[in-house]
Amino acid sequence: MCIFGYYLAFKDKPFVMTIEQIKEKTLYGDYTLLGQVMGINAPAAKMRFFRGDEIAKKALLKIIANREALIKEFQNKTK
């Protein structure tokens, strides 16, 4: 892990994502799901993420990546 952000691998090319970059990719409901994953309420999960909690960052990155993959998968099937 990098102190300035996160390594997120896309096709063998890791790059660093800061909290601000991750925040830009979040959608309505992401913090609710993060809270459910972490076993806490959504506002507490959001605060943990903004305070730099490693587990919150990893979980939110997975939520975003899985959402994007699911959208891409179904958009490709409808074409």
Backbone as CSV, one residue per row, in Angstrom:
resi,resn,N_x,N_y,N_z,CA_x,CA_y,CA_z,C_x,C_y,C_z
1,MET,0.830,-1.187,0.000,0.000,0.000,0.000,0.878,1.256,0.000
2,CYS,0.337,2.287,-0.490,1.043,3.561,-0.578,0.456,4.530,0.450
3,ILE,1.279,5.336,1.051,0.760,6.277,2.042,-0.152,7.321,1.421
4,PHE,0.003,7.600,0.167,-0.766,8.665,-0.466,-2.085,8.186,-1.045
5,GLY,-2.334,6.924,-1.080,-3.575,6.454,-1.669,-3.670,4.957,-1.657
6,TYR,-4.150,4.415,-2.722,-4.405,2.997,-2.813,-3.894,2.446,-4.117
7,TYR,-3.437,1.220,-4.083,-3.108,0.535,-5.322,-4.338,-0.240,-5.744
8,LEU,-4.762,-0.037,-6.941,-5.900,-0.758,-7.489,-5.455,-1.294,-8.838
9,ALA,-5.475,-2.601,-8.991,-4.942,-3.207,-10.209,-6.017,-3.293,-11.285
10,PHE,-5.712,-2.771,-12.437,-6.556,-2.910,-13.609,-5.682,-3.470,-14.719
11,LYS,-5.910,-4.718,-15.063,-5.172,-5.380,-16.139,-3.657,-5.254,-15.948
12,ASP,-3.165,-5.710,-14.815,-1.737,-5.738,-14.506,-1.083,-4.370,-14.379
13,LYS,-1.862,-3.301,-14.358,-1.292,-1.970,-14.218,-1.827,-1.330,-12.940
14,PRO,-1.074,-1.449,-11.843,-1.534,-0.808,-10.614,-1.380,0.709,-10.696
15,PHE,-2.300,1.421,-10.094,-2.152,2.859,-9.997,-2.656,3.311,-8.634
16,VAL,-2.290,4.502,-8.252,-2.607,5.006,-6.922,-3.890,5.825,-6.984
17,MET,-4.805,5.547,-6.052,-6.029,6.340,-5.941,-6.048,6.997,-4.568
18,THR,-6.240,8.290,-4.554,-6.350,9.010,-3.292,-7.781,8.899,-2.779
19,ILE,-7.990,9.324,-1.551,-9.340,9.324,-0.986,-10.260,10.183,-1.847
20,GLU,-9.776,11.310,-2.331,-10.593,12.191,-3.181,-10.982,11.504,-4.487
21,GLN,-10.062,10.763,-5.090,-10.372,10.054,-6.329,-11.397,8.956,-6.085
22,ILE,-11.255,8.262,-4.970,-12.221,7.220,-4.630,-13.579,7.861,-4.380
23,LYS,-13.588,8.973,-3.657,-14.828,9.691,-3.340,-15.577,10.086,-4.612
24,GLU,-14.853,10.511,-5.644,-15.472,10.913,-6.909,-16.193,9.752,-7.592
25,LYS,-15.757,8.524,-7.335,-16.352,7.355,-7.979,-17.514,6.759,-7.186
26,THR,-17.754,7.264,-5.973,-18.831,6.702,-5.163,-20.185,7.178,-5.668
27,LEU,-21.167,6.318,-5.515,-22.540,6.622,-5.902,-23.453,6.464,-4.700
28,TYR,-24.677,6.910,-4.874,-25.688,6.791,-3.829,-25.789,5.332,-3.397
29,GLY,-25.705,5.087,-2.128,-25.834,3.736,-1.600,-24.518,3.042,-1.303
30,ASP,-23.414,3.574,-1.801,-22.120,2.930,-1.562,-21.753,2.924,-0.080
31,TYR,-22.009,4.028,0.606,-21.673,4.076,2.032,-22.627,3.209,2.856
32,THR,-23.870,3.070,2.392,-24.816,2.170,3.058,-24.315,0.741,2.966
33,LEU,-23.901,0.339,1.769,-23.361,-1.005,1.576,-22.060,-1.180,2.358
34,LEU,-21.222,-0.167,2.372,-19.980,-0.217,3.147,-20.289,-0.456,4.620
35,GLY,-21.294,0.235,5.130,-21.697,0.040,6.519,-22.162,-1.375,6.786
36,GLN,-22.943,-1.930,5.864,-23.411,-3.310,6.019,-22.246,-4.284,5.997
37,VAL,-21.306,-4.070,5.106,-20.132,-4.936,5.001,-19.310,-4.882,6.289
38,MET,-19.176,-3.691,6.851,-18.356,-3.511,8.048,-19.122,-3.787,9.342
39,GLY,-20.433,-3.958,9.238,-21.235,-4.229,10.424,-21.487,-3.005,11.288
40,ILE,-21.494,-1.830,10.656,-21.747,-0.574,11.368,-22.737,0.248,10.553
41,ASN,-23.188,1.386,11.093,-24.130,2.200,10.323,-23.393,2.998,9.239
42,ALA,-24.145,3.475,8.255,-23.559,4.144,7.094,-22.746,5.390,7.456
43,PRO,-23.253,6.275,8.330,-22.440,7.453,8.666,-21.103,7.092,9.327
44,ALA,-21.106,6.064,10.166,-19.854,5.636,10.806,-18.895,5.063,9.773
45,ALA,-19.421,4.307,8.814,-18.582,3.745,7.751,-17.974,4.855,6.902
46,LYS,-18.778,5.854,6.590,-18.294,6.988,5.797,-17.178,7.723,6.537
47,MET,-17.360,7.947,7.825,-16.336,8.631,8.615,-15.055,7.808,8.704
48,ARG,-15.196,6.500,8.844,-13.992,5.653,8.874,-13.225,5.771,7.566
49,PHE,-13.962,5.779,6.449,-13.316,5.925,5.149,-12.563,7.253,5.074
50,PHE,-13.220,8.349,5.446,-12.587,9.664,5.358,-11.436,9.834,6.336
51,ARG,-11.417,9.053,7.391,-10.300,9.107,8.341,-9.147,8.205,7.917
52,GLY,-9.304,7.502,6.804,-8.216,6.697,6.262,-8.161,5.266,6.749
53,ASP,-9.262,4.743,7.284,-9.293,3.356,7.747,-9.027,2.412,6.574
54,GLU,-8.016,1.558,6.707,-7.597,0.667,5.616,-8.702,-0.300,5.200
55,ILE,-9.413,-0.871,6.162,-10.482,-1.819,5.844,-11.598,-1.117,5.081
56,ALA,-11.956,0.081,5.509,-13.004,0.843,4.824,-12.590,1.170,3.394
57,LYS,-11.322,1.562,3.199,-10.841,1.872,1.850,-10.891,0.645,0.949
58,LYS,-10.387,-0.479,1.456,-10.380,-1.706,0.656,-11.793,-2.129,0.285
59,ALA,-12.689,-2.087,1.257,-14.068,-2.506,1.008,-14.746,-1.574,0.008
60,LEU,-14.558,-0.270,0.150,-15.190,0.677,-0.768,-14.631,0.528,-2.177
61,LEU,-13.337,0.281,-2.301,-12.762,0.037,-3.625,-13.363,-1.210,-4.264
62,LYS,-13.578,-2.252,-3.464,-14.195,-3.470,-3.996,-15.628,-3.206,-4.419
63,ILE,-16.357,-2.432,-3.633,-17.740,-2.086,-3.971,-17.776,-1.359,-5.310
64,ILE,-16.913,-0.375,-5.483,-16.870,0.406,-6.722,-16.460,-0.467,-7.903
65,ALA,-15.398,-1.254,-7.734,-14.905,-2.104,-8.823,-15.945,-3.139,-9.232
66,ASN,-16.609,-3.752,-8.258,-17.621,-4.759,-8.578,-18.836,-4.139,-9.249
67,ARG,-19.228,-2.940,-8.821,-20.355,-2.256,-9.459,-20.022,-1.948,-10.915
68,GLU,-18.821,-1.407,-11.140,-18.415,-1.067,-12.503,-18.326,-2.306,-13.386
69,ALA,-17.824,-3.410,-12.844,-17.731,-4.658,-13.610,-19.114,-5.199,-13.937
70,LEU,-20.034,-5.125,-12.994,-21.398,-5.606,-13.211,-22.102,-4.781,-14.277
71,ILE,-21.953,-3.474,-14.214,-22.556,-2.596,-15.219,-21.987,-2.910,-16.594
72,LYS,-20.677,-3.037,-16.673,-20.023,-3.326,-17.955,-20.481,-4.671,-18.513
73,GLU,-20.572,-5.674,-17.647,-20.993,-7.008,-18.075,-22.391,-6.980,-18.690
74,PHE,-23.322,-6.314,-18.042,-24.688,-6.303,-18.540,-24.870,-5.366,-19.723
75,GLN,-24.090,-4.303,-19.796,-24.154,-3.426,-20.958,-23.629,-4.146,-22.195
76,ASN,-22.611,-4.978,-22.030,-22.073,-5.744,-23.155,-23.063,-6.792,-23.639
77,LYS,-23.857,-7.358,-22.727,-24.838,-8.374,-23.109,-26.006,-7.782,-23.878
78,THR,-26.325,-6.513,-23.636,-27.468,-5.897,-24.304,-27.111,-5.296,-25.649
79,LYS,-25.832,-5.302,-26.000,-25.413,-4.726,-27.293,-25.516,-5.747,-28.394
